[in-house]
């Protein structure tokens, strides 16, 4: 049976939880768009609803959803309620539409999302191949299969097309480095570590089978973007964990670009920092989380114990270091918070963020909080924002040794200590 032409609309719902949710286009949807076009499905609309500032703007945006045969909707916990509103509208005004939902929230709660979202298909994990398979079957057979599908990477990452940024209005996004527009990339998928609190576990983290692109493939994408962008952001969970990092950085070195990335403290020895700096790395974000060794052991970051000197090593090569910290970890108390953050203030970090421990869906903490001494007091993951509007955050846990009110006090004290040491909060940074 021959394939019929189909129209496809990829939708990124908005979130009102944060000050600005329109920082960059959704790379996952742009990868899916490129995959579809490579397989002769060119009629694709990208409808990014981010940037809405109130409920009325969301309602107006929903009313302008393009008509299509197939809809692909991504959802985080923070915008899932709006994803449901999008699907409800589609069902009312485009009754024959085939609706597919994916993303982090769908991956964490596939059965629940399948039952309540109104979508025909729930894709968990990686979306490119699974979404393409659904479109192909629809175009040939025309039926609306209803199922939960596990999305896997079916080939070497080098064989996937680059994200199709042509369908997004790149000028409408706010991400900047030192006043200049930034383009984001992925050089890998996944992270081999299994930190008990980290939501990268939901999308395939915590596995030794991390997928990496070759340096040559990454350079090809950079070359396509280099005429328009000088500043790049690598969105990898663990950019500095690439086993071929030396070769990659040596190849990037000749491109005269500037970039930021995410790394782990134990990676930042002198050799690594020199290579990063020579390649154009200006800014690196580290999840320090805590300077209490007992906390680091229990959350899965024991490898970084005692390596705070690597921060000064990175700084000595001109790299700005941002550190994120977590309060409300199992071995925290008022005394340890005071001593650990006084020590953190002396490490030389340039920028900081302090978050309460949040039990993100799909993490080990969410699945088994009692193992770590916690009770989850707020199970609405739509409220799980780290830094929301007006600096608001979510206190969703009580511990057997302390309460959420204690954590709130510790967060304020930690920020006070770091601020008094002259360290910038990430909100004050020229890098967002």
Buried (B, 14 or more C-beta within 10 A) or exposed (E): EEBEEBBBBBBBBBBBBBBBBBBBBBBBBBBBBBBBBBBEBEBBBBBBBBBBEEEEBBEEBBEEBEEBBBBBBBBBBBBBBBBBBBBEBBEEEBEEBBBBBBBBBBBBBBEBBBEEBBBBBBBBBBBBBBBBBBBBBBBEEEEBEEEBBEBEBEEEBEEBBBBBBEBBEBEEBBBBBEEEBBBBBBBBBBBEBBBBBBBBBBBBBBEEEBBBBBBEBBBEBBEEBBEEBBBBBBBBBBBBBBEEBEBBBEBBBEBEBBBBBBBBBBBBEEEBBBBBBEBBBBBBBBBBBBBBBBBBEBBBBEEBBEBBEBBBBBBEBEBBBBBBBBBBBBBBEEEBBBEBBBEBBEBBBBBBBBBBBBBBBBBBBBEEBEEBBBEBEBEEBBBBBBBBEEEEBBBBBBBEEBBBEBBBBBBEBBBEBBBEBEBBBBEEBEBB
